[in-house]
Amino acid sequence: MGAFTAALGGLDALIFTGGIGENSKDVRERVLKGLAYMGIEIDEDKNKSRGKEVIVSKPGAGVTAMVVPTNEELMIARETLELASN
């Protein structure tokens, strides 16, 4: 994260997605607490959410952290259809 943030010149938002990112409040909490120096402040109550789109950083935090659910099966099906159509 540090290398990517440095290469980008900062961070506007950090998005958690996929099975672990969507569903593990503990993983999000450990990651975000380790990145507090970047201006990320975790909202403990919002971080309890599972599988739905939610901003888990506190209002006014220097970096917005959020959860964005994915539909991985749908994406695999779409890519498979594209490959099969070509």
Contact map, one row per residue, 1 for C-alpha under 8 A:
11111000000000000000000000000000000000000000000000000000000000000000000000000000000000
11111100000000000000000000000000000000000000000000000000000000000000000000000000000000
11111110000000000000000000000000000000000000000000000000000000000000000000000000000000
11111111000000000000000000000000000000000000000000000000000000000000000000000000000000
11111111111000000000000000000000000000000000000000000000000000000000000000000000000000
01111111110000000000000000000000000000000000000000000000000000000000000000000000000000
00111111110000000000000000000000000000000000000000000000000000000000000000000000000000
00011111111000000000000000000000000000000000000000000000000000000000000000000000000000
00001111111000000000000000000000000000000000000000000000000000000000000000000000000000
00001111111100000000000000000000000000000000000000000000000000000000000000000000000000
00001001111111000000000000000000000001000000000000000000000000100000000000000000000000
00000000011111000000000000000000000000000000000000000000000001110000000000000000000000
00000000001111100000000000000000000000000000000000000000000000111100000000000000000000
00000000001111110000000000000000000000000000000000000000000000111100000000000000000000
00000000000011111000000000000000000000000000000000000000000000001111000000000000000000
00000000000001111100110000010000000000000000000000000000000000001111000000000000000000
00000000000000111111110000000000000000000000000000000000000000000011110000000000000000
00000000000000011111110000000000000000000000000000000000000000000000110100000000000000
00000000000000001111111100000000000000000000000000000000000000000000000000000000000000
00000000000000001111111100100000000000000000000000000000000000000000000000000000000000
00000000000000011111111110110000000000000000000000000000000000000010000000000000000000
00000000000000011111111100000000000000000000000001110000000000000011100000000000000000
00000000000000000011111110000000000000000000000011100000000000000000000000000000000000
00000000000000000011111111110000000000000000000001000000000000000000000000000000000000
00000000000000000000101111111000000000000000001111000000000000000000000000000000000000
00000000000000000000000111111100000000000000000000000000000000000000000000000000000000
00000000000000000001100111111110000000000000000000000000000000000000000000000000000000
00000000000000010000100111111111000000000000001000000000000000000000000000000000000000
00000000000000000000000011111111100000000100001000000000000000000000000000000000000000
00000000000000000000000001111111110000000000000000000000000000000000000000000000000000
00000000000000000000000000111111111000000000000000000000000000000000000000000000000000
00000000000000000000000000011111111100011100000000000000000000000000000000000000000000
00000000000000000000000000001111111100011100000000000000000000000000000000000000000000
00000000000000000000000000000111111110000000000000000000000000000000000000000000000000
00000000000000000000000000000011111111110000000000000000000000000000000000000000000000
00000000000000000000000000000001111111111000000000000000000000000000000000000000000000
00000000000000000000000000000000011111110000000000000000000000000000000000000000000000
00000000001000000000000000000000001111110000000000000000000001100000000000000000000000
00000000000000000000000000000000001111111000000000000000000011100000000000000000000000
00000000000000000000000000000001101111111100000000000000110011111000000000000000000000
00000000000000000000000000000001100100111110000000000000110011100000000000000000000000
00000000000000000000000000001001100000011111001000000001110000001000000000000000000000
00000000000000000000000000000000000000001111111000000001110000000000000000000000000000
00000000000000000000000000000000000000000111111100000001000000000000000000000000000000
00000000000000000000000000000000000000000011111110000000000000000000000000000000000000
00000000000000000000000000000000000000000011111110000111100000000000000000000000000000
00000000000000000000000010011000000000000111111110000001000000000000000000000000000000
00000000000000000000000010000000000000000001111111000000000000000000000000000000000000
00000000000000000000001010000000000000000000111111110100000000000000000000000000000000
00000000000000000000011110000000000000000000000111110000000000000000000000000000000000
00000000000000000000011000000000000000000000000011111000000000000011100000000000000000
00000000000000000000010000000000000000000000000011111100000000000011100000000000000000
00000000000000000000000000000000000000000000000000111110000000000111100000000000000000
00000000000000000000000000000000000000000000010010011111000000000111000000000000000000
00000000000000000000000000000000000000000000010000001111100000011110000000000000000000
00000000000000000000000000000000000000000111011000000111110000011110000000000000000000
00000000000000000000000000000000000000011110010000000011111010111100000000000000000000
00000000000000000000000000000000000000011110000000000001111110010000000000000000000000
00000000000000000000000000000000000000000000000000000000111110000000000000000000000000
00000000000000000000000000000000000000000000000000000000011111000000000000000000000000
00000000000000000000000000000000000000111000000000000000111111110000000000000000000000
00000000000100000000000000000000000001111000000000000000000111110000000000000000000000
00000000001111000000000000000000000001111000000000000000100011111000000000000000000000
00000000000111000000000000000000000000010000000000000011110011111100000000000000000000
00000000000011110000000000000000000000010100000000000011100000111110000000000000000000
00000000000011110000000000000000000000000000000000001111100000011111000000000000000000
00000000000000111000110000000000000000000000000000111111000000001111100000000000000000
00000000000000111000010000000000000000000000000000111100000000000111110000000000000000
00000000000000001100010000000000000000000000000000111000000000000011111000000000000000
00000000000000001100000000000000000000000000000000000000000000000001111100000000000000
00000000000000000000000000000000000000000000000000000000000000000000111111100000000000
00000000000000000100000000000000000000000000000000000000000000000000011111110000000000
00000000000000000000000000000000000000000000000000000000000000000000001111111000000000
00000000000000000000000000000000000000000000000000000000000000000000001111111100000000
00000000000000000000000000000000000000000000000000000000000000000000001111111110000000
00000000000000000000000000000000000000000000000000000000000000000000000111111111000000
00000000000000000000000000000000000000000000000000000000000000000000000011111111100000
00000000000000000000000000000000000000000000000000000000000000000000000001111111110000
00000000000000000000000000000000000000000000000000000000000000000000000000111111111000
00000000000000000000000000000000000000000000000000000000000000000000000000011111111100
00000000000000000000000000000000000000000000000000000000000000000000000000001111111110
00000000000000000000000000000000000000000000000000000000000000000000000000000111111111
00000000000000000000000000000000000000000000000000000000000000000000000000000011111111
00000000000000000000000000000000000000000000000000000000000000000000000000000001111111
00000000000000000000000000000000000000000000000000000000000000000000000000000000111111
00000000000000000000000000000000000000000000000000000000000000000000000000000000011111
